[in-house]
């Protein structure tokens, strides 16, 4: 595959860049050490050579060089971390391209047996749709991708606009991978956004207090004046008194300062990374997509502001430095100035922060789906239509089955039949076909390309009943759990809206006669509502419903063939009711009977 070769080339390029950067980092470490030795030598010789000012100048030069090399070293370390993340990202992409095995996060925390379809369609968990698509790096982005898969788009124009955005993003591999890598390096934790939100919603304690605003400048000015008097006249008591007054003021407000500091402290890492992500988004070439340009507009205003907040937060964290805490607070009320800067920033940007972070999460979602499109160039972008309700597919496969193993089928529903009854023997492909239809419909409503040559659909609410589980904890039997799921589907149909229903071998918890009667009545009930649906079943008698409703119900089947001691499946859907059976044959083959 062409993109596998591209990922291998990028792996080679990033490995070379890492080796080069490691060399630079080592060189800068030695330069820092030499600068430190220069500082020490200047101080030592200053005292040994009779306090000659030239040696102190040597130490000052050493300090300048040390600060310069330290800054360069930190930048080199950051670049090295980014290169290593990009290397790891391409290694994962190559593995997925060549082995059809994803090692990205699988979203197992989003598994929900009660959701309308996510459990039945393998949306979350190992070897899931989420794991195949996911290229998010932040916790917010991961959650938003999960939301997109749990509640896909229902509006035709929004789906088309999303497709347009993905088509613009898909070829931008450098942008996409740098977005993912920097998002991963942000290392967002669950508490980060929560604490920032708490801080943003706290009442202002200082900027509306006139006394505090005046004291922030008057007291330091008086402290400097008293220090000058002390230096000139030797009267230290005025200076000491001013320092005490400064600390009394800080002591009186320390509780309110700490209340905010606990929420905003040590956030400069994530704020700096979020600022960088917004800067990347802002610089992207997205002229062909209205949705991307809209997000860029928001990113443009957020970039500088978040960088500013990061710097304020970093400066505030310096209060933990003993030198800063003692000297700068004693003279300049450092804590008060920091908290005033924070509150001024919050006053200006409070209502915008959530919208800014939303841009990053949304771009991560589109970035994930654009990467999915890039990795599957043979997939087609589907064609949504508002009415009439329809789903038509040509050469449809399951998106989680490797291409060289997937058997493609055509399928159509809604023109004119609104319900398909699919019969077939065990393991013949009925359930896989239903999941192929449901999974691709979900991808289509997310704006992503689908595993098909052609796919026309109407946005509909997907509802399934395929993998029902009993629950000892909630005292729910299998049959009761199945009835509750079917009841939920009927309630949604009664509420209106367009629904797509997938059922697999329903009512297994009752006798065959009751099961057939109940299944027949349920399908007839569905025909009264605004829905399309498919049911996979072993009940061949259910196929006679086509005779009663020839314009609304159609029969399709999957067949198996027994030749000698071998059982063959072609996994091809065909019109009509299945004729062949294989359960007894398989039990004999496995020496069960």
C-alpha positions, 0 to 999 in steps of 0.5 A: 500500500502506498501510504505504508511506504510513506509511513516507513519513509517518515520513520526513517526521517524522524529517526535520523532527526532524533539522532541529530538532535540527541547530538545537539542536546549532548553538546548543549549539556557540555556547554552548560557545564563549561558556563557553570565552571566559568561562573565558579572560576570567576567567583573563586578568583575574585576572592583569591586575587584581591576582589578584582572586578574583572573576575566578577565580570567573568562570572557575569559572562558565565551567567549569561552563557549559562542562561543562553545554553539552558534555554537552547537545551530546553528547546532541544529537549522539547524538539526531541520529545516531539520527534520521538512522539512523531516517530512512535505515531508513524510506527503505529500507523505502519503497523496498522497499515501492514498488520491491520492491528491498531495500538491506539487508545481503544476507548473502552471507557466509553463502552455502554451496553445500554446505548442504542447501537455502540455495543452491537456495532463494536464502536468502542473497545479493542479492535473497534471503530473508535480504535481504528479512527482515533488519533486524538491526543488530549482527553477532551479530543478523545471524549469529543470523538466518542461523542461524535460516534455516539451521536452522529450528525443528522443534518445533510448539509453539516455532513457534506461540510464535514466531508469537505473538511476531511478532504482538505485535511486528509493530504496534510500529513505533516499538519495532522501528525504534528497536531496529534503529537503536540496534543499527546505531549500536552498530557491533559488530565481530567483535573486540568479542565475541571480546575480551570473551569472552577477558577474561571467561575470564581468571583473576582476578589482583587481587580474590583478592589480599589485599595488593592490596586493602589496598594500594589503600586504604592507599597512597593514604591514606598519600600524602594524609597525607604531602601534608598533612605537606608542606603543614603542615611543609614536609617534602616527602621523605616525600610524594615517597617515597610517590609513588615507592612508589605507582609501584613498586607500579603498575609491578610489576602493569602487565603484568597490568593491560595484559593485561586493558586491551587486551581491555576498552579502548574497549568503552564504545560497544558496551556502552552501546548494548547496555545501551540495547537491553536497556533498550528490550526491558525497557520493551516491552509484551509481555504477550501473548507468553510468549517475549517476556516470558521475554526481558524478564526476562533483559533486566531483570537485564542492563540495569543491569549492562551500563551499569555495565560501560560506565561502568567501562570508560570510566573505565579508558580515562581512564588515557590522559589524561596528567593522570589517568595522572600525578596520580591514579595518583601519589596514588590508584593509579587503575589498580589501583582500575579493575582491581579494579572490573572484576574485581569486576564480572566475578566477579558477572556472568561467567556471565550475559554471553553470555545477555544478549547472546543476548537482543539477538540473538534480539530482532533475529531476531524483530524482522526477521521481525515487520517482514517480517510487517508489510510483508506483511499479506496473508500468512498465518500457517501452521498447523504439525502434528506428524503425519501428514506433510503440506504443503497450500497455497492461493494459494501464491506465491514470497515474492521475486516482487512480488505484481502479478507472482506467479501463485498456485497450490494444492498438496498433498502427504502426503494421500495421495501422498508424492511429486509428479512435476512435468513441463512445458516449458522456462520453464513454472514448474516450478522456480519452483513448487518454490522457492515450496514450499521457501521458504515451508516455510522461512519457516513453520518460522521462525515467519514468515507465508508467501506464501499464503492458507492453509498447513498443514505438518509441520516437516521437514528441507528437502533439495534438489538443484537448482543443482549446480555442478562444482568444478575446485579439488576435482576434482569433475565436475558429475555427481559433485557431483550424486551426492554431493548425492543420497548426502547426502540418502539418508544423512539419510533412513537416519538417520531424521527427517522430510525434505522433498525437492526435486529439479530435473531430476536426473542431467543428466550421463548419457544419457537412458535411464540418466537415466530409469532412475536417476531412477525407481529413486531415487524408488522408493527414497525411498518406503521412507523417512519423507519427502515430495518433489517432482521437476521433470523433462522426462522424461515417461516418469517420469510412468508411476510413478503407474501403479505407485504410485497411492497414493504418487505423483501427476503434476502439470504446467505447460503452454505454448501456441504460437499462431502466432509466440507462446509463452504461459505461464499458470504454473498447475499442473494434474494430469497429465503435460505434453503440449506442448514448446517447445524447438525453437520457441524456438530458431527464434524466437531464430534459433539454428536 
